[in-house]
């Protein structure tokens, strides 16, 4: 299933370019919302079939999420740490937290698969993803201070 990894990587690069461009136009939060919304949907789509072609197609959504997160994570950290001199430290904390989350996710998924099966593990991942999307949507403000009242970032001419 190495084709799943290759497929996701092929999607990740153009999505990262798109995300960086749109993050400067729309602000960070709308682009992050797309990235957060894609992954729970992906988890639910995995429960539909175990056909290889289907799984590769669904894995393309992982490239969407990874492309967005890869670009937006340093931008949001830079927005939050602007002027503090603590950007590298904060980015290190974020990366460490992501690593811990990935490890715990694998542990929880493995235990869920052992006791309840693959579909239950994917549904559990989707529920956690939808909760994260709700927290982002309702509880996290826009971090780009350049976003104006009309939702656009002013351009410098």
N, C-alpha and C positions, 0 to 999 in steps of 0.2 A: 504493500500500500504506500510505497514511497511516492507514487504519483499524487497522492493527497497532499504531501508536503510541497511538491513541485507546483501543483496547481495553486495552492494558497500563496506561494511566493510570487508566482506570475501575476496574481491579482494585487498583491500587497504594494508593489512599486507604483503602479499608476494611481492606486487609491491614496497612497501617501502623498504623491504630488498634488492630487486633487484636494486632499484634506488640508495641506499647508496653504494652498491658494485660498480655499474657502474660509479657513480660520482667520485669515487676514481680512476677508470681505464681510463675513457674517458674524464673526466673534467665535470664541472657543466653544461655548456651551452647545450651540446647535449642531456643530460637527461632532462633538462628543456624544450627543444624544443619538446620532446615527450609529456610531460605533457601539454604544451600549445596547441599542435596540436590535442590532443584527445578531449578536451572539445568543441570546435566549431563543430567538427564532431558529437559529442554526441547531441548537440542542433539541428542540422539538422536532425539527425535520429529520434528525437522525433516527427517530423512533418509527418513521414511516416504512423504511425499507432497509435491507442489508445488501442490496444490489451494489456492486462495485461502482458502476457508472453514477448511480444516485449519490453514493457516499462522496465521490470525487466532486460532483457538482455542489453538494452541500458544503464541502470543505472550502469551496471558493469564498464562502461567507467568512471563514476564518481569516482569509487574506484581507477582507474589508475591515474587520475589526482590528487586526494587527497593524494595518497601514494607518488607520486613524489614531490608534493609541500610540504607535511609535512616533508620530509627528506631534500629537497634541500633548503628550506627557511633558516633554521638556518645555513646551510653550506655556502651559499652565503653571508649571513650577517657576518659570522665569517671571511670569506675571505676578505670582504671589510673593516672590522673593526680591522683586525689583528694589534696588537701593539698599539691601540689607547686607550684601556680601556673603550670603549663605546659600547661594544657588547650588553649588556642588554638594554641600552637606544635605540639603533638602532633596536633591535628585537621588542621592545615595539612600536616603531614608525611604523614598518612594520605591526605588528598585528593590530594596531589601523587603519591604512590605509586599511587593508583587511576588517575589520569590517565595516568601512564607505562604502567601495565599495560593500560589500554584502548587506548593507541596501539600498543603492541607486539602486542596481541591482533589488532588490525585488520591489522597488517603480516603477522603469521604466517598469519592466515586468508587474506589475499589471495594470499600466495605458495603456500599449500597449494591453494587453488582453482585457481590458474594451472597448477600442476604435476600435481595429482591429482583435482581436481573438488570440487564442493560437499559431497558426502557425506563425503569424507575430511576436509574442513575441520570439519564438524560433529562427526564422530567424534573428531577431535583435540581440539576444544573440550570434548567430554564427558569425555575421558580426563583432561585437565588439571583439569576441574571435580571429577571423582571423587578425584583426588589431593589437591586442596585440601580436600575434605570429609574425607578420611582424616586429613590433618594436623590439621584442626580437632577431629575426633572423638578422636584419640589423643594429640595434643600440646598442646592449648590448655585450660587450666583455666577453671573458672567465674570470671568477674571480679566478679560481684556479691557483695560481702562479707556482705550481709544474708541470703543463702540459708542456712537452718539445716540440720541433719543430715537431716531428713526431706525435703529438697529444696524446701521452701516458704519464701517470704520472710515473716517475721513481720509482722503488721499492727500499726500503732500505734492503740491505742484511747483 
